[in-house]
Amino acid sequence: MTAPQFKQLRRAYGFDEVAIVPGEVSLNPELVELGLDVGDHHFDIPFMASAMDAVVDPSFAIEMHQCGGLATLNLEGVWARYDDPDSLLQEVASASRDESTSILQNAYQRPIREDLVARRIQEIKEGGAIASVAVTPMNTKRFAPLVQEAGADILVVQSTVTTARHESTSLEGLRFEKLLDSIHIPVIVGNTVGFNATLEIMRTGVAGVLVGVGPGAACTSREVLGIGVPQVTATIDCAAARDFYYRESGRYVPIITDGGIRTGGDVCKCVAAGADGVMMGSPFAATTEAPGRGYHWGMATPHANLPRGVRVQVGVRTTLQKTLFGPTSRTDGTENLVGALRTAMAMCGAHNPREFQQAEMVIAPAIKTEGKIYQFAQADT
């Protein structure tokens, strides 16, 4: 008899299952240089805010720019459908959890207005910020020329899973090579989790790749569809594709780990695993500058037929400044994320993120529980 062939599974790791090993040389944190380059744009800190309606409005994008990072506005959300979505956001915040999804589904039935697309970009630009905007692949060919004409600096093409090769019933689907020939601003594409898919996307000429399928606090794709790869493993695999492509082409394409990042430790593990930057939603949704009133929902939450997200309550408990830079009295790692990254890099002797990407990591399922019995006991009282 022929031996049966069984599907083989490999182990994949998330943030709570790994740890960063300190280096043989350490630095003063002030010697650490942070930064992220996307096309010709340089950002002082490698932090991006997710293109979600409860996180980024034009005002938040301006504030994030002033902090040295980048916020991306969702051009398929309420900001491009309503002149003033304030009352809608209040309605979503006031609804029960069960009611909130149907309210969002109904709200997103209103058509996207091209005049609002241009107006939101202009509002960000008038505030002196780099205008980064996001669309899904299905709407990219329609909106890309308008986005460029309106003065956007960066276009993000984002969906749950994005690949360079896609079959559809249309005469010709979205091809990134043709898109990049037609517009002349950097294009970031996401999301991916694997070596081959990431490599193929990079070969089309994109300026950055987002990494992560389903890890976000407001995303339910993993429950609804069963797809995804834990973020540490996904980042390692996509970083390998970036490095392979760099050796092949001489062009360095940054990868940005997107989703599931809660604390400074998570940020540090992303970069040590190979990320050039991080994209976060929930930590920013909890700031006073965010428009969601302490609530947060994913881009796929309002889907008319198969919602893959949920409204979550994160509360309004901090500011953008404290989240990024402190000072803080919180001991849970949710504030001063930039300071946490600088300190971890210094402990590993890394002068910059690319050096930190070489830090040793270990599988450590007890990293958050070892010796913490008193903390757990006090948390339960």
Secondary structure, DSSP 8 states (H G I E B T S, - for coil): --------------GGGEEE---SS---GGG----EEETTEEESS-EEE-S-TTT--HHHHHHHHHTT-EEEEETTSGGGT-S-THHHHHHHHHS-HHHHHHHHHHHTTS---HHHHHHHHHHHHHTT---EEEE-HHHHHHHHHHHHHTT-SEEEEE-SS--S----SSSS---HHHHHHH--S-EEEEEE-SHHHHHHHHTTT-SEEEE-SS-STTB-HHHHT-----HHHHHHHHHHHHHHHHHHHS----EEEES---SHHHHHHHHHHT-SEEEESHHHHTBTTSTTTTEE--TTTT-SS---B--EE----B-HHHHHH-----SSS-S-HHHHHHHHHHHTT-SSHHHHTTS-EEE-TTTTTTT-HHHHHHHT-
